[in-house]
Amino acid sequence: MSVTVYIPTPFRSVTANQAYVEAGSATIAELLSELTQRYPELDQRLHDDSGQLHRYINIYVNKEEIEDLQGQDTPLQPGDEVSLIPALAGGAIGTPFTPTQVRRYSRHLLLPEVGPVGQRKLLNAKVLLIGAGGLGSPTAFYLAAAGVGTLGIVDFDEVDLSNLQRQILHQEKDVGRPKVDSARETLTALNPDVQVIAHDVPLHAENALEIFESYDIIVNGCDNFPTRYLANDAAYFLKKPLVDGGINQFEGLVSIYMPGDGCYRCLYPAPPPPGAVPSCAEAGVLGVLPGIVGSMQALETIKLILGIGDPLIGRLLLFDALAVEFRTLRTRRDPGCPVCGETPTINELIDYEEFCGVPPPTKETETVAAGAATNGTATPATATVPVASR
């Protein structure tokens, strides 16, 4: 049984367009010698004038880089897969990956569904997160780690000691700081490739369209009904996908509202009366729950950027942490929806505090996207009724 060698796209012209070739070498050094003897033109692609492997070439045995193993002395076993991963540009336009980027995103580059082209899509993507709290923290962490090039964060709140039970972007030293500043510092330290744009302002009808305009995807981790309806309407008017998440106590949900496939108002035409659905500040929330739900939001966002898989468009994913159960419910576009229906009655942003019957946001009330919890789609218990009835 031989070793399988993955040949990257730029090198396939010298292997008769073969993506995989077989070899019988016992070490990486022997494999490179075997390949360059078989394909002489490959030698200059892999080695410099002194015969050393180019620094922009990474070699993997199965899922491990040889520098983490024994370098070119790494032994090979029958059935192993060796991958040659050069620094590549992600298409006709774009700068090449640096050697550091090749190593940082190496596990993505090995995935056929991502690869260099997909990683370039991630680096070029612009995502806006509403909230740097419970949901925004894990979502931002994983998007930054994945290499999403621009992350905008809207949050008007400051870090409080009570946040640290679940809001992993922040530390005790950050108590009293604006959450956007703490988030930017944390994410930049995680991945310097990522530009973090802080919007330390209350999100309202006067600024939402201007803020949303610059981003490709909106991720909603807000903690109040006015912001939830505002985010829905603004995303719809600008034709932006909205990746929505909600948590409360032990339950959470995730969905994607894509213009043309329904919106949040199709599911919830009107908000509940003030106080009808308790916030996490009132009812509590298990600290790990937003980590699970926020990670799902990051996953769905990455799928949208890459154009892979089956995103949660037209579906509502419900999670019960106590039972460890996931349920998926179908949603639909409501022809009578006042925003996205056949004869819409709402054609511009409105006064959302008045619509929801709550006072306008202030720093003191902490009603802007803190992300510690989401009231608007609070729990599967409240979500199931309108979904089932519609």
Secondary structure, DSSP 8 states (H G I E B T S, - for coil): --EEEE--GGGGGGTTT-SEEEE--SBHHHHHHHHHHHSTTHHHHHB-TTS-B-TTEEEEETTEEGGGTTGGG-B--TT-EEEEEE---SSSSS----HHHHHHTHHHHT-TTTHHHHHHHHHH-EEEEE-SSTTHHHHHHHHHHHT-SEEEEE---B--GGGGGT-TT--GGGTTSBHHHHHHHHHHHH-TT-EEEEE-S---TTTHHHHHHT-SEEEE--SSHHHHHHHHHHHHHTT--EEEEEEEBTEEEEEEE-TTS--HHHH-SS---TTSS--HHHH-B-TTHHHHHHHHHHHHHHHHHHT-S---BTEEEEEETTTTEEEEEE----TT-TTTSSS-S--S---HHHHHT-----TTTT-SS--S--STT--HHHHHHHHHH-
